Amino acid sequence: MLVLALVAMSFWYELTGDTHGLVFEQGLTREDHVASAMEAAAAKAAAFAATGAVLERKEDKRALRHHETDDDKAQRTLSDVYINAALVGEHWTSAAYWSDARPIPKHTRNNCNHSLPNGAPCHSNLWEDGKDGLRKHLEEFAAKKRKKRSQDIFDEFSPCSHFAPPLPDGRMDPSGKPDWHFFMNSRTVCQDVYVMNNPIGNSTLDALKARYIANRPTAHNTSEPGWAPVGSIEYDPTNDWKRISIIGWYQYYSKTCGDYMPDDDVTIIPACELKHEHDLFCAERNPAEHVHYSYWVDTWNNAPELARIGHARRTLNFQHCGLCVEWNAKVAAAYRTGDVAKITEAKSGRSGHHSEARGERACYYQRRESGRDPLADTASIILDKWDSAKCTVPYFARKPAAWWNGVSKNVLAQHVLGVMVHANPKNKVYLFTFNDSVASGANNNIEGIRRTLFAEYAGRCLPRTLYIQSDNASDNKCWTVLLFLGMLVYHNYTVDIYFSFLLVGHTHEDIDALFAVISRHFRSIPNHSISGKTPQSFQEEMSESLTEKFVADCQAMEWVLDWDAHLKPHKHPDTTGIGHVDIEAEPDEGARSPHQFWIHRRESDGAVVFHYKELSAHTVWLPSIDPDAKPLVTNPEGIELFDSKPIDPVDATSMPAEVELRTAEVQAAKKQNTL
């Protein structure tokens, strides 16, 4: 084995000849270091042979392995050959200390799992100061004792380090298998790159990962008796200024950058590494007020004052908000400059963005409470679709591994539209299940709203005001849905309709929690198999999962009406562009996305019109009379919706035709007619 290893090493470097033109310290080239490693390995082989032992077991080999001393490791990891290899994505292991050492292929864009947006591998330009920056980091790392090095690595683990990949629509996959994610300089990198820049060895890293998964408080058993969470260290919280300062920092940070979730009574702060938050804390203070990172982690994990503050999961809330990512990067960059003006500007911008998001959420909660008030002549509903990957028949809590791609086409793909009506004491939920034979889109969403209103208000009038909430998907924010809502006002079923959307990246709401309840129930079924494995049994189990917390109505949507084709001819020709309109409140910003529409009758002639606002929290409805006026004044004319009379949605004689089913039979008939 030794001979094969030596031959393999020699062949690899002869084959690649990849030295990147680098000259190393003391005039040594890469080939010199390789030769030295091979010589050391040969000497070790001779020592093995001298023992006369036959090393058949892996444990025997490990017992005779010559481990590096701290000085040896520092010399290796601080050498030019190691630093240059780390910078170009190669793996320079402790070959001189292993009997079975072998080179590892270079880390390239072809085998990188966390490539940059430009396609470059994750190690590219990882260090802002290049070689000097990496050398400084490695010097600090090598100066620590082994126990301290592994503890610091362990402290960097967080919920952002170990989570399941998100589903295609960006939602969390509660049944997915968690993957490990490693971070260097606020960038996700592959494990081999992480280990190269934090040279602790893969076996040590694996042991630390196992301890994290097992919820062990520290990296070492010997540390646990003295660890504060187990109660062995007494402290006076009223006099512990370090702990108090950390608590105060998080409380203020959650106030300026967090989203309060009243349903769970928690404040969610952006997904971030604890190490990054610790760095921000220290950057704002003089060295005498700094706290050790392990103390920071201990306080975050165990201070009761922080129990109601949590990080957003990377598959929810903040992770898809481009502005959150952008402002966090600006704040970090500003702290690196040390410029007080830049720091203030960046933090002010970030705080402003989160204030907007909180304002939109607060407006939604106000509308929700109005819908629950029996004395208010209002109704509040929210609609969303469940992840279609979780709606298959038969149902699988976890996709059946490698053979799933081959059999996925043989299962029945389903979709579930959820419409929640806010009420007391329990919210009412309508879940509409349909498969791919029923075309998805705006017609499905309208059908869900229509059926919900018919069920809720059968035999009685609709409330005077309707509040409807959805996400920013194109099948919600479109002319077809807006015209349908305008049609309800046109035929006097209601007076005012407010159609609103939360900010992108901040849309995780109560209806998403509803879908989570169903997912948990399905996973609790023995062997994750629904009895009967039919669409009917799927609906029965779905309904059963909601009986405790909701009043639920689950039904199949076997057809939808073609509102799109029926309403578009009635649209006023002067109304163009709905996704982005000229937000006059901020003319310098150009076209912005409106997040609320108000559909009502114009006072002057009774025509159905709509006004809009970029944010629900804004006070002035647009369009305005004069876009250049300060302050702006709403134009009462609004934007007219209809050019001709739309149908009455209750008149059965003039209802739209059904959308043609997309079954195999229909498609075959259409193909035959074409021929």
GIJO-V37183 format. One record per residue. N is the residue number from 1. RES is the residue in three letters. OMEGA is omega in whole degrees, 0 to 359 (NA if undefined). D_CENTER is the distance of its C-alpha to the mean C-alpha in whole Angstrom. Layout:
<<N:RES:OMEGA:D_CENTER> <N:RES:OMEGA:D_CENTER>>
//
This chain:
<<1:MET:180:47> <2:LEU:181:47> <3:VAL:179:49> <4:LEU:180:46> <5:ALA:180:44> <6:LEU:179:46> <7:VAL:181:47> <8:ALA:179:43> <9:MET:181:42> <10:SER:182:45> <11:PHE:182:45> <12:TRP:184:41> <13:TYR:173:42> <14:GLU:182:45> <15:LEU:184:43> <16:THR:184:40> <17:GLY:191:42> <18:ASP:178:39> <19:THR:179:40> <20:HIS:177:38> <21:GLY:184:42> <22:LEU:175:41> <23:VAL:189:44> <24:PHE:184:43> <25:GLU:181:45> <26:GLN:175:48> <27:GLY:181:49> <28:LEU:176:47> <29:THR:177:45> <30:ARG:181:42> <31:GLU:178:45> <32:ASP:180:47> <33:HIS:178:44> <34:VAL:180:44> <35:ALA:178:47> <36:SER:179:47> <37:ALA:181:45> <38:MET:179:47> <39:GLU:179:50> <40:ALA:179:48> <41:ALA:179:47> <42:ALA:179:50> <43:ALA:180:52> <44:LYS:178:49> <45:ALA:178:50> <46:ALA:178:54> <47:ALA:176:53> <48:PHE:182:52> <49:ALA:182:55> <50:ALA:180:57> <51:THR:181:56> <52:GLY:182:57> <53:ALA:174:54> <54:VAL:185:52> <55:LEU:182:49> <56:GLU:184:47> <57:ARG:179:45> <58:LYS:181:41> <59:GLU:179:42> <60:ASP:181:45> <61:LYS:180:44> <62:ARG:182:41> <63:ALA:182:44> <64:LEU:181:46> <65:ARG:178:43> <66:HIS:181:44> <67:HIS:177:41> <68:GLU:168:41> <69:THR:178:42> <70:ASP:179:40> <71:ASP:178:42> <72:ASP:182:42> <73:LYS:178:38> <74:ALA:180:38> <75:GLN:181:41> <76:ARG:186:39> <77:THR:178:35> <78:LEU:179:37> <79:SER:178:39> <80:ASP:182:39> <81:VAL:180:38> <82:TYR:183:35> <83:ILE:179:34> <84:ASN:179:34> <85:ALA:179:33> <86:ALA:182:30> <87:LEU:183:29> <88:VAL:173:30> <89:GLY:176:28> <90:GLU:184:31> <91:HIS:181:31> <92:TRP:184:34> <93:THR:180:35> <94:SER:187:37> <95:ALA:184:40> <96:ALA:185:43> <97:TYR:180:42> <98:TRP:179:41> <99:SER:183:44> <100:ASP:183:42> <101:ALA:176:40> <102:ARG:179:38> <103:PRO:179:36> <104:ILE:182:33> <105:PRO:180:32> <106:LYS:178:30> <107:HIS:183:27> <108:THR:179:26> <109:ARG:181:24> <110:ASN:180:25> <111:ASN:179:24> <112:CYS:180:21> <113:ASN:181:18> <114:HIS:181:16> <115:SER:177:18> <116:LEU:180:18> <117:PRO:180:17> <118:ASN:178:21> <119:GLY:180:21> <120:ALA:179:23> <121:PRO:190:22> <122:CYS:181:20> <123:HIS:185:23> <124:SER:177:24> <125:ASN:181:25> <126:LEU:182:23> <127:TRP:184:26> <128:GLU:180:27> <129:ASP:176:30> <130:GLY:185:30> <131:LYS:181:33> <132:ASP:180:34> <133:GLY:179:30> <134:LEU:180:30> <135:ARG:180:33> <136:LYS:179:33> <137:HIS:181:30> <138:LEU:177:32> <139:GLU:178:35> <140:GLU:180:33> <141:PHE:182:31> <142:ALA:181:35> <143:ALA:181:36> <144:LYS:172:35> <145:LYS:183:36> <146:ARG:181:34> <147:LYS:179:33> <148:LYS:180:32> <149:ARG:182:30> <150:SER:178:28> <151:GLN:179:28> <152:ASP:177:26> <153:ILE:179:24> <154:PHE:181:23> <155:ASP:179:22> <156:GLU:179:19> <157:PHE:181:17> <158:SER:175:15> <159:PRO:177:12> <160:CYS:183:10> <161:SER:187:13> <162:HIS:180:13> <163:PHE:181:10> <164:ALA:178:10> <165:PRO:179:9> <166:PRO:176:7> <167:LEU:183:10> <168:PRO:181:11> <169:ASP:176:10> <170:GLY:181:6> <171:ARG:177:7> <172:MET:176:7> <173:ASP:185:10> <174:PRO:180:13> <175:SER:182:15> <176:GLY:179:14> <177:LYS:182:15> <178:PRO:173:14> <179:ASP:177:14> <180:TRP:179:15> <181:HIS:183:13> <182:PHE:187:16> <183:PHE:173:16> <184:MET:179:19> <185:ASN:178:19> <186:SER:179:16> <187:ARG:176:15> <188:THR:181:14> <189:VAL:177:17> <190:CYS:185:19> <191:GLN:182:21> <192:ASP:176:24> <193:VAL:179:23> <194:TYR:180:22> <195:VAL:179:25> <196:MET:180:27> <197:ASN:173:26> <198:ASN:192:26> <199:PRO:176:29> <200:ILE:180:29> <201:GLY:182:30> <202:ASN:181:28> <203:SER:177:29> <204:THR:179:29> <205:LEU:178:25> <206:ASP:178:25> <207:ALA:179:27> <208:LEU:179:25> <209:LYS:180:22> <210:ALA:179:24> <211:ARG:179:25> <212:TYR:180:21> <213:ILE:179:21> <214:ALA:179:24> <215:ASN:175:23> <216:ARG:186:26> <217:PRO:183:26> <218:THR:181:27> <219:ALA:186:28> <220:HIS:177:31> <221:ASN:184:34> <222:THR:180:36> <223:SER:189:34> <224:GLU:180:33> <225:PRO:181:36> <226:GLY:184:36> <227:TRP:186:32> <228:ALA:184:32> <229:PRO:181:30> <230:VAL:172:33> <231:GLY:182:35> <232:SER:179:37> <233:ILE:179:37> <234:GLU:176:38> <235:TYR:179:37> <236:ASP:185:38> <237:PRO:180:35> <238:THR:182:37> <239:ASN:181:38> <240:ASP:187:35> <241:TRP:179:34> <242:LYS:180:32> <243:ARG:180:30> <244:ILE:181:31> <245:SER:177:29> <246:ILE:179:26> <247:ILE:179:26> <248:GLY:180:27> <249:TRP:181:24> <250:TYR:179:21> <251:GLN:178:23> <252:TYR:179:23> <253:TYR:179:20> <254:SER:179:18> <255:LYS:183:21> <256:THR:186:20> <257:CYS:185:17> <258:GLY:174:15> <259:ASP:179:15> <260:TYR:179:18> <261:MET:186:17> <262:PRO:181:21> <263:ASP:180:20> <264:ASP:182:19> <265:ASP:177:21> <266:VAL:174:18> <267:THR:184:17> <268:ILE:176:13> <269:ILE:185:13> <270:PRO:176:10> <271:ALA:185:8> <272:CYS:175:11> <273:GLU:176:14> <274:LEU:180:17> <275:LYS:179:19> <276:HIS:178:18> <277:GLU:177:18> <278:HIS:179:22> <279:ASP:178:23> <280:LEU:179:22> <281:PHE:182:24> <282:CYS:181:27> <283:ALA:181:27> <284:GLU:187:28> <285:ARG:176:31> <286:ASN:186:34> <287:PRO:181:34> <288:ALA:182:36> <289:GLU:180:33> <290:HIS:175:31> <291:VAL:180:30> <292:HIS:185:29> <293:TYR:180:26> <294:SER:177:26> <295:TYR:177:28> <296:TRP:180:25> <297:VAL:180:22> <298:ASP:180:25> <299:THR:180:25> <300:TRP:185:21> <301:ASN:193:22> <302:ASN:180:25> <303:ALA:181:26> <304:PRO:180:26> <305:GLU:181:26> <306:LEU:185:22> <307:ALA:182:22> <308:ARG:175:20> <309:ILE:181:18> <310:GLY:176:14> <311:HIS:173:11> <312:ALA:173:8> <313:ARG:184:6> <314:ARG:178:3> <315:THR:180:2> <316:LEU:172:4> <317:ASN:194:7> <318:PHE:194:7> <319:GLN:181:4> <320:HIS:180:6> <321:CYS:181:9> <322:GLY:180:11> <323:LEU:177:14> <324:CYS:180:12> <325:VAL:183:11> <326:GLU:182:15> <327:TRP:176:17> <328:ASN:178:15> <329:ALA:179:17> <330:LYS:179:20> <331:VAL:179:20> <332:ALA:180:20> <333:ALA:180:23> <334:ALA:178:25> <335:TYR:179:25> <336:ARG:179:26> <337:THR:184:29> <338:GLY:181:30> <339:ASP:184:31> <340:VAL:181:31> <341:ALA:180:31> <342:LYS:178:28> <343:ILE:180:26> <344:THR:180:27> <345:GLU:181:26> <346:ALA:180:23> <347:LYS:178:22> <348:SER:178:24> <349:GLY:179:22> <350:ARG:179:19> <351:SER:179:20> <352:GLY:179:21> <353:HIS:181:18> <354:HIS:175:17> <355:SER:177:20> <356:GLU:181:20> <357:ALA:179:16> <358:ARG:179:18> <359:GLY:178:21> <360:GLU:179:20> <361:ARG:179:18> <362:ALA:178:22> <363:CYS:177:24> <364:TYR:180:22> <365:TYR:177:23> <366:GLN:178:26> <367:ARG:179:27> <368:ARG:180:25> <369:GLU:177:28> <370:SER:178:31> <371:GLY:180:30> <372:ARG:184:31> <373:ASP:182:34> <374:PRO:180:37> <375:LEU:180:39> <376:ALA:180:37> <377:ASP:185:37> <378:THR:172:34> <379:ALA:180:31> <380:SER:177:27> <381:ILE:176:25> <382:ILE:181:21> <383:LEU:179:21> <384:ASP:177:18> <385:LYS:176:17> <386:TRP:179:16> <387:ASP:185:15> <388:SER:179:18> <389:ALA:182:17> <390:LYS:186:18> <391:CYS:184:21> <392:THR:173:23> <393:VAL:0:27> <394:PRO:182:28> <395:TYR:177:24> <396:PHE:177:23> <397:ALA:177:20> <398:ARG:184:19> <399:LYS:187:20> <400:PRO:169:24> <401:ALA:194:23> <402:ALA:185:25> <403:TRP:182:27> <404:TRP:181:25> <405:ASN:181:25> <406:GLY:184:28> <407:VAL:185:28> <408:SER:180:25> <409:LYS:182:28> <410:ASN:177:30> <411:VAL:179:28> <412:LEU:177:28> <413:ALA:180:25> <414:GLN:175:24> <415:HIS:180:22> <416:VAL:174:22> <417:LEU:179:22> <418:GLY:175:21> <419:VAL:182:23> <420:MET:176:24> <421:VAL:183:27> <422:HIS:184:27> <423:ALA:176:30> <424:ASN:358:32> <425:PRO:180:32> <426:LYS:173:29> <427:ASN:177:27> <428:LYS:186:28> <429:VAL:174:26> <430:TYR:181:27> <431:LEU:183:25> <432:PHE:181:26> <433:THR:176:26> <434:PHE:180:27> <435:ASN:187:27> <436:ASP:177:27> <437:SER:176:31> <438:VAL:184:30> <439:ALA:179:28> <440:SER:178:25> <441:GLY:184:24> <442:ALA:180:26> <443:ASN:178:29> <444:ASN:181:27> <445:ASN:178:25> <446:ILE:180:28> <447:GLU:177:30> <448:GLY:178:28> <449:ILE:183:28> <450:ARG:181:32> <451:ARG:179:32> <452:THR:180:31> <453:LEU:178:33> <454:PHE:182:36> <455:ALA:184:35> <456:GLU:189:35> <457:TYR:176:38> <458:ALA:178:40> <459:GLY:178:44> <460:ARG:185:43> <461:CYS:172:41> <462:LEU:175:38> <463:PRO:180:37> <464:ARG:184:38> <465:THR:175:34> <466:LEU:172:31> <467:TYR:181:28> <468:ILE:184:25> <469:GLN:176:21> <470:SER:175:19> <471:ASP:186:16> <472:ASN:182:17> <473:ALA:185:17> <474:SER:178:20> <475:ASP:171:22> <476:ASN:180:22> <477:LYS:183:23> <478:CYS:183:26> <479:TRP:183:29> <480:THR:179:30> <481:VAL:181:28> <482:LEU:179:30> <483:LEU:177:33> <484:PHE:179:33> <485:LEU:177:32> <486:GLY:179:35> <487:MET:178:37> <488:LEU:177:37> <489:VAL:182:38> <490:TYR:182:41> <491:HIS:169:42> <492:ASN:174:42> <493:TYR:176:40> <494:THR:185:38> <495:VAL:183:38> <496:ASP:173:35> <497:ILE:176:32> <498:TYR:183:29> <499:PHE:192:26> <500:SER:182:23> <501:PHE:173:19> <502:LEU:180:16> <503:LEU:178:15> <504:VAL:181:12> <505:GLY:179:8> <506:HIS:188:10> <507:THR:182:11> <508:HIS:187:11> <509:GLU:187:14> <510:ASP:181:17> <511:ILE:175:17> <512:ASP:176:14> <513:ALA:176:15> <514:LEU:180:18> <515:PHE:178:17> <516:ALA:178:16> <517:VAL:180:19> <518:ILE:180:20> <519:SER:180:18> <520:ARG:179:20> <521:HIS:180:23> <522:PHE:181:23> <523:ARG:181:22> <524:SER:180:25> <525:ILE:181:27> <526:PRO:180:30> <527:ASN:178:29> <528:HIS:182:26> <529:SER:179:29> <530:ILE:183:29> <531:SER:179:33> <532:GLY:178:35> <533:LYS:179:31> <534:THR:176:32> <535:PRO:180:30> <536:GLN:179:33> <537:SER:176:32> <538:PHE:180:28> <539:GLN:180:29> <540:GLU:179:31> <541:GLU:180:28> <542:MET:179:26> <543:SER:180:28> <544:GLU:183:29> <545:SER:187:26> <546:LEU:188:26> <547:THR:184:29> <548:GLU:187:29> <549:LYS:186:26> <550:PHE:165:27> <551:VAL:192:30> <552:ALA:174:29> <553:ASP:181:30> <554:CYS:182:29> <555:GLN:179:31> <556:ALA:174:31> <557:MET:186:30> <558:GLU:178:33> <559:TRP:174:34> <560:VAL:178:33> <561:LEU:183:35> <562:ASP:178:35> <563:TRP:181:34> <564:ASP:181:33> <565:ALA:186:36> <566:HIS:186:38> <567:LEU:184:37> <568:LYS:180:36> <569:PRO:181:40> <570:HIS:183:40> <571:LYS:178:38> <572:HIS:185:40> <573:PRO:182:40> <574:ASP:179:39> <575:THR:180:36> <576:THR:175:33> <577:GLY:179:30> <578:ILE:182:27> <579:GLY:179:24> <580:HIS:177:25> <581:VAL:182:28> <582:ASP:180:30> <583:ILE:188:29> <584:GLU:180:32> <585:ALA:180:31> <586:GLU:186:30> <587:PRO:182:32> <588:ASP:182:31> <589:GLU:181:27> <590:GLY:184:29> <591:ALA:178:27> <592:ARG:183:24> <593:SER:177:22> <594:PRO:181:24> <595:HIS:174:22> <596:GLN:175:25> <597:PHE:177:28> <598:TRP:183:31> <599:ILE:186:33> <600:HIS:177:37> <601:ARG:177:41> <602:ARG:184:42> <603:GLU:187:45> <604:SER:184:48> <605:ASP:178:48> <606:GLY:178:45> <607:ALA:179:43> <608:VAL:182:40> <609:VAL:172:37> <610:PHE:170:34> <611:HIS:183:33> <612:TYR:174:29> <613:LYS:175:27> <614:GLU:179:24> <615:LEU:180:23> <616:SER:183:24> <617:ALA:177:25> <618:HIS:186:28> <619:THR:187:31> <620:VAL:174:33> <621:TRP:180:33> <622:LEU:7:33> <623:PRO:180:35> <624:SER:178:37> <625:ILE:180:41> <626:ASP:182:41> <627:PRO:182:38> <628:ASP:183:40> <629:ALA:176:41> <630:LYS:359:40> <631:PRO:179:39> <632:LEU:178:37> <633:VAL:182:39> <634:THR:174:38> <635:ASN:184:40> <636:PRO:180:41> <637:GLU:180:42> <638:GLY:179:38> <639:ILE:186:37> <640:GLU:184:39> <641:LEU:190:37> <642:PHE:173:40> <643:ASP:178:43> <644:SER:186:44> <645:LYS:176:44> <646:PRO:182:41> <647:ILE:173:42> <648:ASP:185:42> <649:PRO:179:39> <650:VAL:181:42> <651:ASP:184:45> <652:ALA:183:45> <653:THR:183:47> <654:SER:181:45> <655:MET:178:42> <656:PRO:175:40> <657:ALA:177:40> <658:GLU:175:37> <659:VAL:182:35> <660:GLU:179:36> <661:LEU:180:35> <662:ARG:179:33> <663:THR:179:35> <664:ALA:180:37> <665:GLU:180:40> <666:VAL:181:40> <667:GLN:179:38> <668:ALA:179:41> <669:ALA:179:44> <670:LYS:179:42> <671:LYS:180:42> <672:GLN:179:46> <673:ASN:179:47> <674:THR:179:46> <675:LEU:NA:48>>
//
